[in-house]
Amino acid sequence: MKKFFVTAVAALTLTFTACTEGATNEEANTLVENLQSLIESGDTSAVQSTLASAQEKIAELVIKDPEAAKTYVAKIQEFVKDNQEKIVSLIGENELTQGLVTTLVNTPAETVINTLTTGQGIINNAQQTVENLQDSVRNSVDQAVDEKVNEVQDAVSQAVDDKINETTKKANEELNKAAGEAAKKLGF
């Protein structure tokens, strides 16, 4: 039974991985076909938009599945390398898109993915640091509030004790005075 279960889990994992990679390849192929038709039609803004979408997809894949991201980048790189002159002449002076094209042409897919993965790690660490600082500030504020509440409670308690002692002392003095007067009247 255990052997069957392990085999079934392995088969599901491979199937899921194959489906993910297949879907990623299909997306990359669709993007390449779309870019090809946009370049042929001379639609500058659509080419720029499509390349920006590809960049977003790469960033998304880096987080979800770095291996699939490598495949995706490699397919897009191949197309961009083959069509670099057409793309650059079409996009003109747009520095952002030119930078993306240059990166895709000159940087190996694995380097692109490793850089993005490292960048995402830095962002995650920064987010964790911010969360830790927020927790620390909350704890410090809570502790300071608790200390102030304790100080106020102690001060109020001390003031009440002092007032009780003062009232008790006055009451005792009045009682002793009244007892002394009563004793005088009774002749003691």
N, C-alpha and C positions, 0 to 999 in steps of 0.2 A: 504494500500500500504506500509506504514512504517513497519507494523508488518511483512509483507512478506519479505521486504528488510532485516530487522534485522535477521529474521529466516534464510534467504538465506546466509547472511554473516556468521552467527554462524555455519551453516552446512558446508560451505566452509572451515572455520577455523578448524573445527573438522576433516574434510576430509584431509586437508593438514597436520595436526598434526599426524593423523593416518598413512598417507602415509610416513611421515618422520620417525616416530617410526618404521613402518614396514620395511622401507628401511634400517634403522639402525640395526634392529634385523637380517635382511637378511644378511647384511654385517658382523655382528658379527658371525652368524652361518657359513658363508662361510669361515671366518678367522679361526674359530675353526676347521672346517673340514680340511682346508688347513694345519693348524698346526699339526693336528692328523696324516695326511699322511706324513708330513715332519719328524715328530718324529719317525714314524714307519720305514721310509726309512733311518733314521740316518743322514740326511743332516743338519749338524751343522750350516753352513753359511746361509742356507735358513731359518732355525728356527730363528736365530738371526735377519736376515733381516725382517722376517715376524713380529717378536715381535717389532722391531723398527718401522715398518710401522703401527702397531697397536698403538704404542705410539703417532705417528704423527696424526693418525686419532682421537685419544682421544683429543689431543690438539686442533685439528680443530673443533671437536664437542663441546668442552667446550665453544668456542667462538660463534658458531652458535646456538647451542641448548643444554644447560647444562643437561636438563632432558634426552634427547636422549643419551648424553654422559654417564650418570649414568647407563642406560640400557646396553649400549655397554660395559662399564667397568665391570659390574656385570656378563655378559655372559662370558667375557674373564677371569675374576677372577675365576669363577666356573671351567672352563677348566684347568687353570693354577694350581689351588689348587689340582685338581684331578690328574694332571700329573706332579707335581712339581719335584719329584725324577727323572723322565725320562728326563725332560727338563734340570735340573741342571747337571745331568751326561752327557748329550749331549753337553751342551754349555761349560762345563769345567771351565776354569779360566777367562772367559770374564766377567770382573767386571761390565761393563755397563749393560749387559744383566742379570747378576745375580741380580744386584740392582733392575732392572725392575721386575723380577720375584718375588723377596722378597717383593717389594712394592705391587704388585698385590695380593700376598698371604696374607700379614699381614695387609693391610690397607683397611678399608671399602671403597666401591665405592664412597660414598658421600664425604668422607674425601679427596680422590684423586681429585674429581671434585672441591671441595671447595678450595683446595690448588692451583690447576691449575687456577681456576677463580681468586683467589686472586693474583696469579703471573701475570696473564694477566692484571689485574687491575693496578698492579704496573708498568708493562711495558707501558700500555696506559698512566698512569700518567707521567711517565718519558718522553715518547714521547711528551706529551702535554707541559711539562716543557721545553724540548729542543726547541719545536716550539715557545713557549713564549719568551724564551731567544733569539732565532734568530730574532724574531720580534722586541724585545727590542733593540738588537744590531743594526738592520737595522734602526730603528727609531733614535737611538742615532747618528749613522753615518750620516743619512740624516740631522738631526738637526745640527751636527757639520759642515757638508758641507755647509748647508744653512747659518750658522753663518759666516763661512769663506768667502763665496761668498758675503755676506752683508758687511763684513769688507773690502774686496777688493774693492767692488763697492763704499763704503763710502770713502776709501782712494783715489781711482781714481777720484771720484767726487770732493773731497777736493783739490786734486792736480790740476785738471782742473780749479776749481774755483780760486785757488791761482794764477795759470798761467794767467787766464783771468784778475784777479784783477791787477796783476803785469803789464801785457801788457796794460791794460786800464790806469793804473797810468802813465806808460812811455809815452803812446800816449797822455794823458792829459798834461804831463810835456812838451813834444815836441810841442804840440799844443799851450800851454801857452807861451812857449819860442818863437815860430814862431809868435804868435800874438803880443808878446812884442816887437819883432824885427820889425814887420810890423808897430806897433804903433809908434816906434821911428823914422822909416823912414818917416812916414806920419806926424810926429810931434805931436803926441798926448801926 
